[in-house]
Amino acid sequence: MTSSSKWQDLPTEAINPASLAIDKASTPDIVDLMIAEDRKVVSAIHRERGRITIAVDLVTEALRKGGRLAFVGAGTSGRLGVLEAAEMLPTFGTSSKLVQAIMAGGRGAFFQSKEAFDDSYEGGVRAVARFQPAKRDALIGISASGMTPFVRGGLTRARKGGATTIFVTCWPGTELQTFVDVTIAPEVGAEVIAGSTRLKAGTATKMVLNMLTTIPMVRLGKTYGNLMVDVQTGSEKHRDRARRILGLVTGLDYNSADALLRQAHWNIKAAILMQKTGEAYMEAVKRLKKARGSVRVAIDEDAEPNLRRVLDDS
């Protein structure tokens, strides 16, 4: 047993002077306190803008080359990685193998904490080994404290496989920045509840992960303008969105958009091309493939002017 704590000096474990009396404050005062603390998150992330940009480009390049993206984390960090991976399929129509999440303790740990697994460096090595990281893949390790052994083991195994490695933490002093390709470390300060990194650290992590997934998808043609043209249409809500997107882009009314989408097997991109070019479904799919999935390239038309007219007329 060590004679002193290796965690006590971490920023994620610090005591916040602003919330010392939180247990006797009124509810409105606690709400104001948490809002004030959360305002610091955006500034902290903005200071990491340069590193986020580098990481986004690394992820984009990995995916463009046919590689995969994986998140590795434990506890809150692991759950945020799982959430990010799970949202890629319905939002951008990606394969479930393209973006994956590896969490300490496995799937069950998402719903019920299994904290002992966080401490296993070898567990992280083995979990990432099963992913079989290769040179064209990218792996994002997530650890608010920067100390989680499971994540460190996972990053080590990913690096050994030649994968691009990115580390998202809230400890700017982590020595891992000399080990991975890029470290993103928003300095959010002490939590309202000391050590509860599901708060500001969790919010900062989610915002960073949003950028590390969304921007590569935009770069890879998963949107047309800011429209979700690869959205999956497995629910009525999403089918409704598909009809409205097609209407915005082509000027078709709601019912006509529905009819065309059915002809296009609910492929929004193909439906747009069919309406814009007069081509049949298979020809539209071929044109999209040649354009690497980009509607803008496939029809040589920018979405922005038309969408601005729609907004101006509304």
N, C-alpha and C positions, 0 to 999 in steps of 0.2 A: 504493500500500500504506500502511495506517495505521501509526502509530508505536506504538500500544498496542492491546491487545485490548478489544473492546467486550463480551466475554462474561465476562472474568475475575472481575468483581465480582458476577456473578449467584449467587444461593443454590444454584442447581442445579449450579454448577461448583465450589463450595467444597470444601475438603479437610476430611474428618471426623476430628477428633482421636481418636475412639474406635477407628478402624480403621487407624491408622498402621502397625501391626505385623501386619496381616492376613496378609501373605505368609509369616510364620514362626509363626503361631498354629496350634494343633491344630484338627482338624475340629470337635470338640465346642464349642471356644471360638468358632469362627467362626459356628456355628449359633446359639449363645447371643447373640452380638453382633448377628446379623441379626434375631433375634426381638426383642431389646431395641430396635433401631432401628425395626422395623415397628410396635411398640406406639405410637410417636409419631404414626403416620399417623392413627389414629382421633381422637386429640385435636385434630390439625390440622384435620381435616374438621369436627369438632364446632364449632370456632370459626367455621366458614363456614356454619353452620346457617341463619342468616337469609338469606344470599344464595342458598343452595341452594333455600330455600323460594320465594323470589321467582322464580327461574329455573324451578322446577317448574310454578308457576302460569302463567308465560308460555308454556311448552311446551304445557301442557294446553289453554290458551285457543286457541293456534294450531291444534292438532289438532281441537278441538271446532268450530272455524269451517271445517273442511275443508282446512286447510293441511297442509303437509308438514314433516318434521323432517330436517335434514341435518347430518352431522358433517363437519368439515374438519380434516385433520391431516396430519402427515408423520412418518415413522419410527415409533417406538413409539406416539406419540400417534395417528397415523393408523390404525395397526393396531387400536388399542383402539376407535376409532370404527367401523371396519369390523366388528369383532366384535360391537359393540353393535347395529348395524343388522341384521346377519345373524341375530341371535337373536330379533328381534321377530316374524318370521313364524312360526316353530315354536312360540314361547311364547304369543303373543297373537293369532295368526291375522290379522296385519295384511297389507296389500298390500305388495309389495316396493317400490312407489313411495312409500309413506307415510313410511317411515324409510329414508334413504339415507346413504351414506358417500362422501366425496370425498377421495381420498388422493393426495398428491404422488407422481408417478411412475405412477399408475394401478394397475390390478389386480395387475400383476406385481410391484409394489413391496411387496405384502403378504408375499410369500415370499422375495424377494431385494431387499436394500437398494439404493435408487437415490437416494442422498443428494444428488446435484447438483440434483435437482428441488426439494428443500426450500428452496433459496436463491432460487427464482424467484417474486417478487412477482406479476409478470404472469401466470405459470403459475396461481397461485391465482385471480387475477381471471378468467382464461379458463375455468378448471374450474368455478367457481361460476356464471359466465355461462351455461354449458351447462345447468346446473340450472334456470336462469330463475327466480331467487328473486322472490317477490311479497309483498305486504303481509301476507297471512295465513300465510306460512311462518315457520319458526324455524330458524336456523342456529347451530350450536354449534362454535366454533373451539377447537381443542385444541392447546396448545403448552406443554410443561413449562417451558421457558425463558422463554416469553412473547415470544420474539424471531423465531420462524420466519417468514421473508418470505412463503412460500406461504400460510400461515394468515392473515397480515395482509392479503394481497391478497384472499383469499376473503371475509374479514369486510367489507372495504371494498366489494366488489361486492354482497354481500348487503345491506348498509346502503343502498346506492344503489337497490336494488330495493324497499326499504321493509320488508324482512323483520326480524323480531325477531332480535337478535344477542346471543349469550351467549359468554363467553370463559372457558375452563377452563385454568388455568395453575398453576404452583407458584412464581411470582414475584409476591408481593404488591405489589411496587413498580411493576408495569407501568403505563405511561401509557395503555394501551388502556382502562382502566376509565373514562376520560372519553369514550370513543368508542363503546363498546357499551352495550347496555341493562343488562347485569349481568355482573360479573366474579366468578368463584369461584376463590379462590387459596389453597388449603391450604398453609401454610408448614411443610413436612415436614423441613426442614433438610438438611444435606449428606448425600450418599449414601455408603454403605459403600465403594463404588468411586467415586472422585471423577468426577462428570459422567455417571455411568451412570443416566440417568433412567428406565430400564426397571425400576428397583428401587422405592424408596419413592414417587417421583413417579408411576411407572406404577401402583402399587397405589392411591395416592390418587385418581388420575384414574379408574381403573376403578370405584372405590367411588362417586365422584360421578356418573359416567355411569350406573351402575346406578340411582341415585335419579332422575336426569333422564329416564329412560325408564320405569322400573317404576311410579313414582307416577302419572304421567299416564295410564298404561294402567289402573291401578286406578280412578282418577277417571272414566275413560271407560267403566267397566262391563266391563272385560276379565277381572275376577275376580268370584267370588261368595264373600264372605268372603275367605279367602286361598286359595281353590281356583282352579286354572288352567282355567276353563271354556271358554276359547277356544283351548285347545291344539290344534295340528294332529295328526291321527291317522294319519300316513303310515307309522309304524313300529309293530311289535307292542308295544314298550315304551309308546308313547303311547296305543295302543288299550287296553292294560291300565290305564293311568292313567285314561283316560276311563271305563272300566267302574267303577273304584273310586270316582271322583268322583261318578258318578251314584248309586252305591250309598250313599255317605255322605249325599248330599242327600235321597234319596228312600226309603232303606231297602230297595231292591231287592237281591236276591242277585246274585251275579256273572253267572250265566247269563241271568237276566231282564234285567239291565242291558245285556248284550250284544245281546239280541234287540231291546230298545227303541232302542238306539243305531243299529242297522241300519235300523230303521224311520225314524229321524231323520236318516239319511244321515251318521251320525257327528258330528252337530251336538249337542254336549253341552248347550248352553243350550236348544235346542229340545226335546231329550229330557226335560230337567228339567220344562219347562212342560207337555209332553204328559202326564207322570206326575202332576204336581200339579193340573192343570186338567181332564184328560180330553179335551183338544182334539186334533185331528188335526195332522199336521206343518205344513201350510200355515197353519192358524190360529195355531199356536204361533209360527211365524216372523213373522206379522203382529203378534202381541202384542209380541214382542221388538222389532220395528222401532219400534212406537209408544212403547215404553219406552226407546228409544235404546240398545238392546243390554244394558240392565241387568236381570239376572235378579231381583235384589232388588225393583226397581220393578215388574217384570212380574207377579210373584206376590205382591207386598206381604208379603214374609216375609224376616226377617233370618236370615242363615246362622249367626250366632255361637251362639245358644242350643243349636241342634241339634248343632253341631260340638263344643261344650263337653261335651254329654252323651255323645257318642261317645268323647271323650278320657277322660272320667271312668269310663266303662264298660270301657275297655281295660286 
